Amino acid sequence: MKMRAKTSVSDPSQKQSSFTRARPKKRCRIWLAGKKGAAALCGIMLLAGGTVTQADNLSLDSFSFYQVDWYDQSGGLAQSVSLWGRMSFAYQAPASTYFLNVFLGDTPNSTGVWAVENMPLFAVDNGISGQRTEGVDINLADLGVTVGTTWAQTYFSVLIDSTIRSAPLPVGSGSVNVGRLAWNSWDSPDEGITPGALFTDPGAPRGVKGNQGIPTKPQAARDMRSVQEDDNYCFTGATARSLDWLNRTKNLGANRTAQEMYGDLKGLGTSKPNDNHTKAREKWIGLKNTYARSKSSNTIVTKDWDSGGWLDPIAGIAESGGNLSDWLTSEWNHGEDIELTYNWSDGAHIVTLVDFYKQGGKTFVKYRDDEIQGNNNLGDGVGGDAYPAVKTAEVYADAGGVWHFGSDANKITWAVSESVPEPQTLVLLSVGLLLLLRKRHV
Protein backbone atom coordinates (compact mmCIF):
# COMPACT_ATOMS: atom_id res chain seq x y z
CA MET A 1 0.00 0.00 0.00
CA LYS A 2 1.20 3.52 -0.78
CA MET A 3 0.11 6.76 0.82
CA ARG A 4 -0.62 9.98 -0.99
CA ALA A 5 0.49 13.34 0.26
CA LYS A 6 -0.48 16.53 -1.52
CA THR A 7 1.25 19.84 -1.80
CA SER A 8 0.24 23.13 -3.36
CA VAL A 9 2.30 25.70 -5.22
CA SER A 10 1.62 29.27 -6.20
CA ASP A 11 3.02 31.80 -8.62
CA PRO A 12 3.75 35.01 -6.66
CA SER A 13 4.21 36.93 -9.89
CA GLN A 14 0.51 36.63 -10.59
CA LYS A 15 -2.36 38.57 -9.05
CA GLN A 16 -5.25 37.06 -7.16
CA SER A 17 -8.51 36.87 -9.08
CA SER A 18 -10.59 34.52 -6.98
CA PHE A 19 -13.96 35.94 -5.94
CA THR A 20 -13.65 37.33 -2.41
CA ARG A 21 -16.15 39.10 -0.20
CA ALA A 22 -15.07 41.27 2.72
CA ARG A 23 -13.18 39.19 5.26
CA PRO A 24 -11.18 40.09 8.39
CA LYS A 25 -7.90 38.92 6.89
CA LYS A 26 -6.48 37.65 3.60
CA ARG A 27 -6.72 33.86 3.41
CA CYS A 28 -5.65 33.01 -0.11
CA ARG A 29 -2.08 31.88 -0.70
CA ILE A 30 -2.61 31.03 -4.37
CA TRP A 31 -2.07 34.05 -6.61
CA LEU A 32 -3.89 34.33 -9.89
CA ALA A 33 -3.79 36.67 -12.84
CA GLY A 34 -6.90 38.75 -13.48
CA LYS A 35 -9.32 41.17 -11.94
CA LYS A 36 -10.67 41.18 -8.43
CA GLY A 37 -13.84 42.74 -7.09
CA ALA A 38 -17.59 42.45 -6.97
CA ALA A 39 -20.63 44.66 -7.25
CA ALA A 40 -24.07 43.90 -5.88
CA LEU A 41 -27.23 44.60 -7.84
CA CYS A 42 -30.64 43.01 -7.10
CA GLY A 43 -29.07 39.95 -5.46
CA ILE A 44 -26.73 39.30 -8.40
CA MET A 45 -22.96 39.49 -7.81
CA LEU A 46 -20.84 40.30 -10.84
CA LEU A 47 -17.15 39.42 -11.13
CA ALA A 48 -15.36 40.37 -14.32
CA GLY A 49 -18.62 39.65 -16.14
CA GLY A 50 -19.14 36.28 -14.50
CA THR A 51 -22.41 35.77 -12.64
CA VAL A 52 -22.82 34.79 -9.00
CA THR A 53 -26.46 34.42 -7.98
CA GLN A 54 -26.84 34.21 -4.22
CA ALA A 55 -29.81 33.26 -2.06
CA ASP A 56 -31.49 35.83 0.14
CA ASN A 57 -29.96 34.46 3.33
CA LEU A 58 -26.72 32.89 2.10
CA SER A 59 -23.73 34.03 0.06
CA LEU A 60 -20.25 32.75 -0.64
CA ASP A 61 -17.49 34.60 1.22
CA SER A 62 -15.00 33.53 -1.46
CA PHE A 63 -14.37 30.99 -4.20
CA SER A 64 -11.54 30.05 -6.57
CA PHE A 65 -10.65 27.45 -9.20
CA TYR A 66 -7.50 25.32 -9.66
CA GLN A 67 -5.95 22.70 -11.92
CA VAL A 68 -3.70 19.94 -10.53
CA ASP A 69 -0.16 18.89 -11.45
CA TRP A 70 0.83 15.43 -10.15
CA TYR A 71 4.29 14.41 -8.89
CA ASP A 72 5.61 10.90 -8.18
CA GLN A 73 7.73 9.43 -5.36
CA SER A 74 10.98 10.54 -6.98
CA GLY A 75 9.82 14.14 -7.13
CA GLY A 76 9.39 13.97 -10.88
CA LEU A 77 6.43 15.49 -12.68
CA ALA A 78 4.17 12.50 -13.38
CA GLN A 79 1.38 14.40 -15.11
CA SER A 80 1.40 18.11 -15.80
CA VAL A 81 -1.95 19.94 -16.06
CA SER A 82 -4.15 16.92 -15.41
CA LEU A 83 -7.91 16.42 -15.67
CA TRP A 84 -8.30 17.17 -11.95
CA GLY A 85 -9.87 20.54 -11.25
CA ARG A 86 -10.78 21.91 -7.84
CA MET A 87 -13.21 24.59 -6.67
CA SER A 88 -12.57 25.94 -3.18
CA PHE A 89 -15.14 28.15 -1.47
CA ALA A 90 -16.15 29.58 1.90
CA TYR A 91 -19.56 30.43 3.37
CA GLN A 92 -21.36 30.89 6.68
CA ALA A 93 -23.36 27.90 7.89
CA PRO A 94 -27.00 28.62 6.87
CA ALA A 95 -30.19 28.30 8.91
CA SER A 96 -31.62 25.93 6.29
CA THR A 97 -30.10 23.75 3.56
CA TYR A 98 -29.17 25.38 0.23
CA PHE A 99 -27.67 24.00 -2.99
CA LEU A 100 -24.52 25.05 -4.86
CA ASN A 101 -24.62 24.99 -8.67
CA VAL A 102 -21.65 25.89 -10.86
CA PHE A 103 -21.62 26.33 -14.64
CA LEU A 104 -18.30 26.70 -16.49
CA GLY A 105 -17.43 27.35 -20.12
CA ASP A 106 -14.60 28.43 -22.41
CA THR A 107 -16.64 31.06 -24.29
CA PRO A 108 -18.72 33.94 -22.88
CA ASN A 109 -22.51 33.75 -22.61
CA SER A 110 -22.48 30.10 -23.68
CA THR A 111 -24.50 27.19 -22.33
CA GLY A 112 -21.40 25.91 -20.55
CA VAL A 113 -21.03 22.73 -18.50
CA TRP A 114 -22.91 21.95 -15.29
CA ALA A 115 -19.70 21.31 -13.31
CA VAL A 116 -21.20 21.14 -9.77
CA GLU A 117 -24.85 20.11 -9.58
CA ASN A 118 -27.06 20.72 -6.53
CA MET A 119 -24.30 20.16 -3.98
CA PRO A 120 -25.98 20.61 -0.57
CA LEU A 121 -24.79 23.27 1.85
CA PHE A 122 -26.37 21.78 4.93
CA ALA A 123 -28.14 23.78 7.63
CA VAL A 124 -26.29 24.62 10.82
CA ASP A 125 -28.41 22.15 12.81
CA ASN A 126 -27.22 19.41 10.43
CA GLY A 127 -23.56 20.13 10.74
CA ILE A 128 -20.88 22.62 11.72
CA SER A 129 -21.65 26.24 12.64
CA GLY A 130 -19.65 29.36 11.74
CA GLN A 131 -17.67 29.75 8.54
CA ARG A 132 -17.13 26.61 6.51
CA THR A 133 -14.36 26.19 3.93
CA GLU A 134 -15.03 23.42 1.44
CA GLY A 135 -13.61 21.95 -1.74
CA VAL A 136 -15.14 19.96 -4.58
CA ASP A 137 -13.32 18.28 -7.48
CA ILE A 138 -14.23 19.01 -11.11
CA ASN A 139 -13.64 16.67 -14.06
CA LEU A 140 -11.95 18.95 -16.60
CA ALA A 141 -12.63 16.47 -19.41
CA ASP A 142 -16.25 17.62 -19.17
CA LEU A 143 -15.01 21.10 -20.14
CA GLY A 144 -13.15 19.76 -23.18
CA VAL A 145 -9.74 19.94 -21.46
CA THR A 146 -7.25 17.18 -22.30
CA VAL A 147 -4.25 15.98 -20.30
CA GLY A 148 -1.39 18.40 -20.87
CA THR A 149 -3.71 21.30 -21.73
CA THR A 150 -3.69 24.21 -19.33
CA TRP A 151 -7.07 25.27 -17.93
CA ALA A 152 -5.95 28.88 -17.81
CA GLN A 153 -9.27 30.66 -17.34
CA THR A 154 -12.98 29.98 -17.26
CA TYR A 155 -16.25 31.80 -17.81
CA PHE A 156 -18.67 30.95 -15.04
CA SER A 157 -22.00 31.22 -13.30
CA VAL A 158 -22.15 30.28 -9.62
CA LEU A 159 -25.56 29.95 -7.98
CA ILE A 160 -26.85 29.25 -4.49
CA ASP A 161 -30.38 27.90 -4.74
CA SER A 162 -32.90 27.32 -1.96
CA THR A 163 -34.42 24.39 -3.90
CA ILE A 164 -33.13 21.75 -6.30
CA ARG A 165 -32.24 23.33 -9.66
CA SER A 166 -33.47 21.41 -12.69
CA ALA A 167 -32.46 23.75 -15.53
CA PRO A 168 -28.96 24.93 -16.48
CA LEU A 169 -27.86 28.55 -16.68
CA PRO A 170 -25.55 30.17 -19.27
CA VAL A 171 -22.13 31.33 -18.13
CA GLY A 172 -21.38 35.04 -17.89
CA SER A 173 -19.55 37.36 -20.26
CA GLY A 174 -16.30 37.58 -18.29
CA SER A 175 -13.74 35.08 -17.03
CA VAL A 176 -11.63 34.34 -13.98
CA ASN A 177 -8.10 32.95 -14.14
CA VAL A 178 -7.35 29.49 -12.75
CA GLY A 179 -4.66 28.70 -10.17
CA ARG A 180 -2.42 25.62 -10.07
CA LEU A 181 -2.01 22.99 -7.36
CA ALA A 182 0.72 20.36 -7.06
CA TRP A 183 -0.28 17.03 -5.52
CA ASN A 184 2.27 14.34 -4.68
CA SER A 185 1.92 10.56 -4.81
CA TRP A 186 4.39 9.04 -2.36
CA ASP A 187 5.23 5.53 -1.20
CA SER A 188 3.48 4.36 1.95
CA PRO A 189 5.15 3.32 5.18
CA ASP A 190 2.60 0.46 5.29
CA GLU A 191 4.93 -1.83 3.39
CA GLY A 192 8.02 0.36 3.50
CA ILE A 193 9.25 2.76 0.85
CA THR A 194 10.34 0.49 -1.96
CA PRO A 195 11.46 0.95 -5.55
CA GLY A 196 9.10 -0.03 -8.31
CA ALA A 197 6.60 1.40 -10.72
CA LEU A 198 6.09 5.10 -10.14
CA PHE A 199 2.76 6.87 -10.19
CA THR A 200 1.79 7.70 -13.78
CA ASP A 201 -1.95 8.23 -14.29
CA PRO A 202 -4.33 9.87 -11.78
CA GLY A 203 -7.34 9.48 -14.07
CA ALA A 204 -10.10 12.05 -13.54
CA PRO A 205 -12.43 12.94 -10.67
CA ARG A 206 -16.10 11.98 -10.55
CA GLY A 207 -17.14 15.33 -9.08
CA VAL A 208 -20.61 16.18 -7.74
CA LYS A 209 -22.92 15.88 -10.73
CA GLY A 210 -26.26 14.45 -11.82
CA ASN A 211 -27.94 15.24 -8.52
CA GLN A 212 -31.66 15.89 -8.88
CA GLY A 213 -32.83 14.38 -5.61
CA ILE A 214 -33.35 15.77 -2.12
CA PRO A 215 -30.37 14.76 0.07
CA THR A 216 -30.91 12.56 3.11
CA LYS A 217 -28.56 12.39 6.08
CA PRO A 218 -28.60 9.72 8.77
CA GLN A 219 -27.01 12.04 11.36
CA ALA A 220 -25.43 15.45 11.76
CA ALA A 221 -21.90 16.10 10.55
CA ARG A 222 -18.97 15.27 12.83
CA ASP A 223 -17.11 18.37 13.99
CA MET A 224 -13.64 17.02 13.21
CA ARG A 225 -10.65 19.24 14.02
CA SER A 226 -7.58 20.02 11.93
CA VAL A 227 -4.47 17.85 12.35
CA GLN A 228 -1.13 18.68 10.77
CA GLU A 229 0.63 15.52 9.63
CA ASP A 230 4.18 14.45 8.86
CA ASP A 231 4.94 12.97 5.45
CA ASN A 232 3.14 9.63 4.99
CA TYR A 233 1.32 9.82 8.34
CA CYS A 234 -2.26 10.04 7.08
CA PHE A 235 -3.42 6.98 9.07
CA THR A 236 -2.20 8.59 12.28
CA GLY A 237 -3.79 11.94 11.44
CA ALA A 238 -7.09 10.39 10.34
CA THR A 239 -7.51 8.38 13.55
CA ALA A 240 -6.41 11.28 15.77
CA ARG A 241 -9.21 13.47 14.37
CA SER A 242 -11.74 10.73 15.09
CA LEU A 243 -10.56 9.97 18.63
CA ASP A 244 -10.52 13.67 19.48
CA TRP A 245 -14.14 13.95 18.29
CA LEU A 246 -15.19 11.00 20.45
CA ASN A 247 -13.35 12.44 23.44
CA ARG A 248 -15.12 15.81 23.10
CA THR A 249 -18.61 14.54 22.31
CA LYS A 250 -18.66 11.60 24.76
CA ASN A 251 -16.89 13.48 27.59
CA LEU A 252 -14.26 10.78 27.95
CA GLY A 253 -11.97 13.02 29.97
CA ALA A 254 -8.76 12.56 27.98
CA ASN A 255 -6.91 15.84 28.41
CA ARG A 256 -5.54 15.75 24.86
CA THR A 257 -6.18 17.78 21.70
CA ALA A 258 -6.42 16.19 18.27
CA GLN A 259 -2.87 17.29 17.51
CA GLU A 260 -1.60 15.88 20.81
CA MET A 261 -3.34 12.58 20.14
CA TYR A 262 -1.61 12.55 16.77
CA GLY A 263 1.74 12.90 18.55
CA ASP A 264 0.84 10.09 20.96
CA LEU A 265 -0.18 7.73 18.15
CA LYS A 266 2.91 8.59 16.12
CA GLY A 267 5.07 7.80 19.14
CA LEU A 268 3.42 4.38 19.46
CA GLY A 269 4.45 3.51 15.91
CA THR A 270 1.28 4.01 13.87
CA SER A 271 2.16 4.81 10.23
CA LYS A 272 5.65 3.37 10.84
CA PRO A 273 6.73 0.64 8.40
CA ASN A 274 7.79 -2.87 9.31
CA ASP A 275 11.49 -3.57 8.85
CA ASN A 276 10.82 -6.54 6.54
CA HIS A 277 8.47 -4.61 4.19
CA THR A 278 5.45 -6.69 5.21
CA LYS A 279 2.16 -4.83 5.46
CA ALA A 280 1.80 -2.93 8.73
CA ARG A 281 -1.84 -1.84 8.59
CA GLU A 282 -3.08 -4.47 11.07
CA LYS A 283 -0.38 -3.41 13.53
CA TRP A 284 -1.40 0.24 13.17
CA ILE A 285 -5.08 -0.54 13.80
CA GLY A 286 -4.18 -2.65 16.83
CA LEU A 287 -1.97 0.09 18.29
CA LYS A 288 -4.69 2.64 17.71
CA ASN A 289 -7.25 0.40 19.39
CA THR A 290 -5.05 -0.07 22.47
CA TYR A 291 -4.46 3.69 22.72
CA ALA A 292 -8.16 4.51 22.23
CA ARG A 293 -9.22 2.15 24.99
CA SER A 294 -6.56 3.48 27.35
CA LYS A 295 -7.95 7.01 26.89
CA SER A 296 -11.60 5.99 27.39
CA SER A 297 -11.61 3.61 30.39
CA ASN A 298 -11.81 0.75 27.85
CA THR A 299 -15.12 2.00 26.41
CA ILE A 300 -14.12 2.80 22.80
CA VAL A 301 -14.92 -0.05 20.42
CA THR A 302 -13.07 -0.39 17.09
CA LYS A 303 -14.44 -2.20 14.04
CA ASP A 304 -13.28 -2.47 10.44
CA TRP A 305 -14.65 -3.02 6.94
CA ASP A 306 -12.62 -5.00 4.39
CA SER A 307 -13.37 -4.98 0.68
CA GLY A 308 -11.75 -8.41 0.45
CA GLY A 309 -8.32 -9.65 1.51
CA TRP A 310 -6.84 -6.33 2.56
CA LEU A 311 -6.96 -6.90 6.32
CA ASP A 312 -6.01 -10.00 8.29
CA PRO A 313 -7.97 -10.70 11.51
CA ILE A 314 -7.07 -8.30 14.33
CA ALA A 315 -7.53 -9.33 17.96
CA GLY A 316 -10.45 -7.57 19.64
CA ILE A 317 -11.76 -5.98 16.44
CA ALA A 318 -14.87 -7.16 14.58
CA GLU A 319 -14.69 -7.12 10.79
CA SER A 320 -17.41 -6.60 8.17
CA GLY A 321 -17.52 -6.73 4.38
CA GLY A 322 -20.12 -6.45 1.65
CA ASN A 323 -21.94 -3.32 0.53
CA LEU A 324 -19.92 -0.30 1.64
CA SER A 325 -22.84 2.13 1.46
CA ASP A 326 -24.89 -0.12 3.77
CA TRP A 327 -21.98 -0.38 6.22
CA LEU A 328 -21.44 3.38 6.20
CA THR A 329 -25.14 3.97 6.82
CA SER A 330 -25.21 1.53 9.72
CA GLU A 331 -22.04 2.87 11.34
CA TRP A 332 -23.06 6.50 10.90
CA ASN A 333 -26.51 5.82 12.35
CA HIS A 334 -24.88 4.31 15.43
CA GLY A 335 -22.74 7.37 16.06
CA GLU A 336 -19.47 5.94 14.79
CA ASP A 337 -16.60 7.94 13.40
CA ILE A 338 -14.98 6.50 10.28
CA GLU A 339 -11.59 6.54 8.55
CA LEU A 340 -11.69 5.45 4.89
CA THR A 341 -8.78 4.08 2.84
CA TYR A 342 -8.54 4.11 -0.95
CA ASN A 343 -5.82 2.79 -3.26
CA TRP A 344 -4.79 3.61 -6.81
CA SER A 345 -2.14 2.26 -9.19
CA ASP A 346 0.79 2.55 -6.80
CA GLY A 347 -0.51 4.40 -3.78
CA ALA A 348 -3.21 4.93 -1.17
CA HIS A 349 -4.59 7.55 1.18
CA ILE A 350 -6.63 7.57 4.40
CA VAL A 351 -9.15 10.30 5.25
CA THR A 352 -11.44 11.14 8.17
CA LEU A 353 -15.14 11.29 7.34
CA VAL A 354 -16.97 14.44 8.43
CA ASP A 355 -20.37 13.85 6.88
CA PHE A 356 -22.29 11.21 4.95
CA TYR A 357 -25.39 11.64 2.82
CA LYS A 358 -27.33 10.19 -0.10
CA GLN A 359 -28.80 12.14 -2.99
CA GLY A 360 -30.42 11.11 -6.24
CA GLY A 361 -29.48 7.45 -5.73
CA LYS A 362 -25.84 8.34 -5.05
CA THR A 363 -23.72 8.22 -1.89
CA PHE A 364 -21.45 11.09 -0.90
CA VAL A 365 -19.00 11.74 1.92
CA LYS A 366 -17.41 14.90 3.22
CA TYR A 367 -13.96 14.38 4.66
CA ARG A 368 -10.82 15.96 6.13
CA ASP A 369 -7.18 15.25 5.33
CA ASP A 370 -3.88 17.13 5.34
CA GLU A 371 -3.03 18.18 1.77
CA ILE A 372 0.38 19.54 2.75
CA GLN A 373 1.99 16.87 4.89
CA GLY A 374 5.26 18.00 6.44
CA ASN A 375 4.21 21.67 6.59
CA ASN A 376 2.33 22.69 9.74
CA ASN A 377 1.33 26.03 8.23
CA LEU A 378 -0.58 24.63 5.23
CA GLY A 379 -3.27 22.02 4.72
CA ASP A 380 -6.40 20.66 6.41
CA GLY A 381 -8.08 24.05 6.59
CA VAL A 382 -4.90 26.00 7.39
CA GLY A 383 -3.13 28.48 5.13
CA GLY A 384 -5.68 29.92 2.73
CA ASP A 385 -8.43 29.33 0.21
CA ALA A 386 -6.52 26.59 -1.62
CA TYR A 387 -6.62 24.35 1.47
CA PRO A 388 -10.28 23.94 2.51
CA ALA A 389 -11.10 22.15 5.75
CA VAL A 390 -13.72 19.84 4.22
CA LYS A 391 -13.87 18.19 0.80
CA THR A 392 -16.69 16.22 -0.87
CA ALA A 393 -16.43 12.98 -2.87
CA GLU A 394 -18.87 10.43 -4.26
CA VAL A 395 -18.40 6.82 -3.17
CA TYR A 396 -19.80 4.33 -5.67
CA ALA A 397 -19.56 0.75 -6.89
CA ASP A 398 -18.69 -0.16 -10.46
CA ALA A 399 -20.32 -2.96 -12.46
CA GLY A 400 -17.94 -5.47 -10.87
CA GLY A 401 -18.85 -4.45 -7.32
CA VAL A 402 -15.59 -2.57 -6.68
CA TRP A 403 -16.08 0.57 -4.58
CA HIS A 404 -14.44 3.85 -5.60
CA PHE A 405 -13.66 7.11 -3.85
CA GLY A 406 -14.29 10.13 -6.06
CA SER A 407 -12.64 8.63 -9.15
CA ASP A 408 -12.48 5.39 -11.11
CA ALA A 409 -8.74 5.44 -10.32
CA ASN A 410 -9.35 5.30 -6.52
CA LYS A 411 -10.48 1.92 -5.16
CA ILE A 412 -11.79 1.81 -1.59
CA THR A 413 -10.03 -1.08 0.14
CA TRP A 414 -10.70 -0.88 3.89
CA ALA A 415 -12.11 1.34 6.61
CA VAL A 416 -12.04 1.66 10.40
CA SER A 417 -14.74 2.91 12.76
CA GLU A 418 -14.75 3.83 16.44
CA SER A 419 -17.58 4.42 18.89
CA VAL A 420 -18.57 4.48 22.53
CA PRO A 421 -21.55 2.08 22.74
CA GLU A 422 -24.56 3.07 24.80
CA PRO A 423 -24.95 1.15 28.08
CA GLN A 424 -27.78 -1.02 26.74
CA THR A 425 -25.60 -1.94 23.75
CA LEU A 426 -22.82 -3.05 26.08
CA VAL A 427 -25.29 -5.22 28.01
CA LEU A 428 -26.48 -6.87 24.80
CA LEU A 429 -22.91 -7.47 23.70
CA SER A 430 -22.10 -9.04 27.07
CA VAL A 431 -25.18 -11.29 26.93
CA GLY A 432 -24.36 -12.34 23.39
CA LEU A 433 -20.78 -13.18 24.35
CA LEU A 434 -21.99 -15.19 27.39
CA LEU A 435 -24.43 -17.19 25.25
CA LEU A 436 -21.70 -17.88 22.73
CA LEU A 437 -19.34 -19.14 25.44
CA ARG A 438 -22.07 -21.36 26.94
CA LYS A 439 -22.85 -22.79 23.51
CA ARG A 440 -19.20 -23.65 22.97
CA HIS A 441 -19.16 -25.61 26.24
CA VAL A 442 -22.31 -27.63 25.49
N, C-alpha and C positions, 0 to 999 in steps of 0.2 A: 504493500500500500504506500502511496505517496501522498504528501500533504501539499496543499496549495497555499502560498502566501501571495498577497497582492501588494503592489506599491503604486503610487501615483506620481506623475511628473507634471511640471508646469513650464510654460515658456514666459519668463518675466519680461520679455521684450514686447509682449502683447498686452492689450488692454482688456479689462473685464467687460463682457457684454451679456452676462447672465441677468435675467430679470430679477430685480431686487427692490423690495419695498423698504420703508424706513425701519432700521434695526439699531439697537444700541451700540453695536460694534460690527466691524467688518469680519465676515466669517469665511469668505471665499479665498482659497489659496491657489486656485486655478485661474490663470489670466488669459483672457480671450480678446481677440481683435473685434472691434465693432462699437456700436453705440450703446449707451446705457441711459435708462430713464423711463418714466412712465407718466401718462396723463390720464386722469379719470374723467369719464363722460358717460352719464346715464348707465352706470354699472359696467361699462366696457373699459378695460385697460388696454392701452395701445403701446407697443414697444417696437420701435423701428418699423411700424406698419404691420407687425404681427398682432394677432387678436388674442386677448385673454379675457374671457367672460367669467365673471365671478358671482357666486350666489350672494343673496342679500346678507347672510350672516356668516359667510366664510370666504376668505381670500388666501391666496398663496403669499407668504412672506418673500419667497425667492424661488427661482428654479433655473436650471442650467442643463446643457446637453454635452455628452462626451462620447468619444470613440476610443476603443481599447487597442493597445499594442500588447502582445504577449511575449514573454521572455522565458527561456528554459532554464534548467538547473545550472548550466554552465555560464549563465549570464548572457547568452546569445539571444538575438532577436528571432524568436520562433515564427511569429506571424505579425507583420506590420500592418496597421490599419485593418483590423479584422471586421467581422460582421457583428461584433458585440457593441451595441450602443447603450448608453446609460442616461436616464433622466434623474437628476437629484432635485428635491424640492423641500420646502419647509412651510408649515402652516400651524395655526393654533387649533388644538383639539376642539371640535364643534359640539354643540349641544345635541345635534341629531346627525345621522349618517348622511354623507354626501358622496358624490361620485366624480372621479377625475377622468376626463376624456382629453386625449391629445391627438391632434391631426398634424402631420408633417408632409412637406412636399418640396421638390427642387425647383418649382416655378411659382411665381406669385399668383394669388387668386385662383389656384387650381383646386381640384377635388381633393388631392393629397391622399395620404394613407392614414387609416385609423390606427395609430401606433400604440395607444393605451386606451383600452375600452372599458368604461364603467368600473374602474378600480375604486373600491370603497374606501372612503376616509371615515372610519368608524367614530361614532359618538363617544364623548368623554366617558360615559357610564359603561361603555363597552371596551375600554382600553385605557390608554395613558393620557393624563391631563397635561396642560401646558403646551409648549411648542414641540412639535414633532418634526424630525428630519427623516425623510424617507428616500429610497431609491428604487427604481424599477428599470429592468433591462429592456432594450428595444432591439428587435431583429432588423438589422440594417438591410438585409436582402429584400425585405418588404418595400424598402424605399428605392430599390434598384441599385444599391451599392454592391460592389463585388469586392472580394478579398484583394487587398493592395490598393484600393481606391479610397482616397481621403474623403471623409464626410466633413467637408470644410464649413458648410453653413446650411441652414435649413429655414424655410418658410414655415410658419406654424400658426395653429389656433389651439389654445389651451382653455378648457372649460371646466368649471365646477358646477355640476348639476345636482338639484335636490331630488330628482327621480332618475330612473334608468333612461338613458338616451338611446333612441332607436334609429335616428337618422344622422348621417355624417354632416360635417360642416366644412366649407372650403377653408383653405389656409389664407393667411393675410397677404398683404402686398409687400411686406418687408421681411427681412431675414435676421437671424441671430447666428453668430459664429459659434463653432463647436470646439470644445476643449479636447484634450487628449489625456488618457489614463494609461499607465503601464502596469500590467498585472503579471506576476511571476508564477511559474509552475515549478515547485521545488520538490526534491526527494523527501520522503517521509522518514521520520525516525522509527516508524512502526517496524520496518524490516531493515533499518540501517540505510545510510546513504550509499548507494551502490551504483557502479557504472552500468550503462545499458542504453536502451533507446530513449532519446530525449523527446520531450513534449513537442508535437508538431502541429496538431490541428485542434483548435478549441471548438470547432463547429459554430453554431449560432444559437442565441437564446430563444426560448419559447415566448417570453414576454407575457403581458396580461392582455389578452385579446379574446374576441368572440364571446364576451360576457353580456348576456341579455337577461339574466335571471337576478332575482333578489338574493343577496348573500345571506347565509345562515351561519351562525357561530355557536358552537356548543358552550363556550364560556368566554369570559372577558380575557383580554390580552394580559400576558405576564409582563410585569414591569421589571424587565431585566436591565441590569446596570452594565456600563462600559467596563471592559477589561482590556488592558494593553498587554499584548503577548510578545514573547520572544519568537525568533524564527522557528517555524515548524512546531509550535506549541499550541495548535488550535484545539486539540482534545482537552488540554489542561484549562485553557481559557473558556471553552464551551461549558465544561462541567462546573467551573467556578461561578459563572453567571447563574447557573441553575441552583446550585447549593446556596448561594447568597439569597436568591429569591425565596427559597424555602425557609431559610433562617429568619428572614424579615416577616414573611406572611404567616408563618406558623409559630412565631415567637419561641424559637428553639434556644435562644440565649447564648449562641456562639458570638463572642465579642470579636468578630472578624468582618471586614469588608470583602466585597467580591475580589478586589485586587489582592488583598492579604490571603484569601483562600487560594487564589491562583499561586501565590508564592509558596504556600504550604504544600499544595499538590505537586508543584514542580519539584520541591525539595524531596518529596517521597519517591520521585522517579517516574511520574506520569509523563508521557510524551518522550521518554528516554528510550533509545533503541536497545535491543538485546545485543550482546557482544558477538553472538554467532549468526546474526542476520535472520533469525527466526522471527515470526510475527509477534509483536509485543502487545497487541490490542487487548487480549484477555487479561494480561498482567495489569495494564493501565486501569481497566474497568474494576478489577479486584481491589487495587490500591485506592481507587476513588471510593468504592463502596465501604472499605474499612475506615477511611477518613470521614465519610459522611455519617456513618453510624457513631463514630467517636464524638462528633460535634452535635449529636442529636439524642443523646441518651439511648442509643440503639433503636431509634424509632424510624429513621429513613429507610425505605425499602427501594432497592434498585432492581429493575427489570431490563431486558433487552429484546430487540426484534432483529431477526436475521433473515436476509433475503434468500439464504441457502448456502451453507458451507463457509461462511465468512467468520463465524465465531464458534470456537469450541466451547463445551460446557464450562461454566464458571461457578465455583462453589458459592452457594447462598443466593444465587441470582436466577430467577425464572426466565425462560426464553420463550418467545412467540415467533410465529412466521405468518405466511399467508398474505392476505390483502392489507397493504400498508395503510390505505385510507381508513379502513375499518379499525385497525390498531390505533392509529392516531386519534380517531374519534373517541374510542373507548378510553384511551389514556388521558386525553384532554378533558373528557367529561368527569373523570375521577380526580381531577386536580393535579395531574402529573406535570412535571416539566420534562422537556425532551431535547436531547442532542441528536442530530441527524448527520449521518456520514454518506457522502457520495464519492464515487470513483470515476475517473476518465482514463484515457489511454495509458498514461503512465503516472497518474497522481490521484490524490483524494483530498477532501477537505471536510471538516466537522464544524457545524454551526449550532447555535442555540436558538430554539424556536421561541418566538415572542407571541405569535398569534396563529390561529388556524381557522379557516373558514371554507365553505363550499358555495359555489356560485355557478349557475347555468350548467350544472352537471360536472363541473370541474372542482378540483381541490387545490387550495392555495395555502401557503404558509408565509408568515412574516418572520424574519430571523435577524440575529445579530452575529457579527464576526469582526475580526480585526483585519482590515484590508492591508494595513501597513505594519506587519509584524517586524519587531526589532526597532521601532521608532515610537516612543511613548507619547509623542506630541501629535501623532497623526493616526487616524483610523478608529473605527468603532464609535463614530459620532464625535470624534475629536479632530479639530484642525481645519474645519471649513466645509463649504457646501459640497465638495467632491467626496466627502466621507460621511454619508448619512448614517444615523444610528440604526435604522431599521430598513431592511430590503425585503422585497416581495418576490416569490417564485412560485410557479405552478409545479405541483408534484402529480405525476400521471404515469399510467402503465401503457406500454406499447402492446402491439398485437400478440407478442410472445409472453406477456405477463411480467416483463422487466420494468421496474419502477425507475423513473427519471426525476431529476431535480433541476427544473428550469431550462433544460436543454437535452436533446437526444444524446449529446456527448457525455452527460453526467448520469451515471447509474447509481441509484441509492442501494447501498449494500447492507448497512446495519444501523441501528439506533439504540439509544439508551434512555431510560426514563427513571425519574426519582419521585417519591412522594412520601408523605407522612400519613399513613392510613388512619381513618377515623376509628375511635375505640371499638365500635361494633364490628368494623371490618377485621380488626385484630382478633376479636373473640371468634369470629367465623373462621379465620385462618387457623387459630389454635385448635378449634374443634375439628376442622378438616384434617389437620396434621395428626391429632390424636386418633381419629377414626382410621386413618391410613396406617398408623403404627399398629393398632389393634388388629386390623385386617391381615397385616404381614405376619402376626404371631398366631393366627388361627391355624 
